């Protein structure tokens, strides 16, 4: 091949690459433009005030419908979750709220790479504090009193389905601002003995109503465990194996969780269960699909969770006793929190911890 031929081949290759790059940029731009326009048949969304307290029950969640309010916290009546939405202008990747306190996990878009933060919100979604988050946010919770907030982030890998990932779970006292940046700082009690291992991971914190007790997932040596934590003693104690993303019921007696089931796909290995904390009896729920979410209790009898949908995720509900069948209640929505309503027969303060084994 002559020098002239080589130069022509190089020029042709550069032209092709430039064309591909231009097409990619135009495609991305067109997709971004579509995301900024409301999709036909989508939910009705208008800007307005969103509060975490009030006189009527509300459901607040991250809106995923394409349009100018995508990713904003939106509010609907708890009695009409598919109804018109009020958008807040506050954007979150993950969200939760209780007793007028919210936690919003956000992306901060940089020139080279994104960073992440956790923002504490008051009842009117005004920022009260912020903390750096070391990776991609995945879970968020607030204690029933609003005293504590927790979040989980991926610091290596980006999926719970496989084994090649690492997480960091943090807890903050919203009154004092004291942050525990990782539950790995707590003493682990496994099989009655202090346990140490380099591969320990925590995720999926859920709080009891005594401002002391919490539950979470502990992973080590290829297994997962439900752990009961003590914020004062700074300990976590294993309760049961094969429990992920626990969610404590309002009355403090049961845990909803996702469980790995043998024979399922490695990419979709879970089924939803509940666990009676007194008897440790498991109940499989009537959801046949794999659920990769930390379910929310609407009340003592009903769970709400997200499954993939056309615009990211949709919300479904199912009875917690294993009966019934799943029902979609809202499209293009994720990270739900019920606010301004009684979520069930709440036990006296401290009773949740007293009932646990």
Buried (B, 14 or more C-beta within 10 A) or exposed (E): EEEEEEEEEEEEEEEEEEEEEEEEEEEEEEEEEEBEEBBEEBBEBEEEEBBBBBEEBBBBBBBBBBBEBBBBBBBBBBEEBEEEBBBBEBBBBBBBBBBBBBBBBBBEEEEEEEBBBBBBBBBEBEEEBEBEBBBBBBBBBBBBBBBBBBBBBBBEBEEBBEEEBBBBBBBBBBEEEEBBBBBBEBEBBBEEEEBEEEEBBBBBBBBBBBBBBBBBBBBBEEEBBBBBBBBEEEBBBBBBEBBBBBBBBBBBBBBBBBBBBEEEEEEEBBBBBBBBBEEEEBBEBEBEEBBBBBBBBBBBEBBBBBBEBEBBBBBBBBBBEBEBEBEEBBBBBBBBBBBBBEBBEBBEBBBBBEBBE
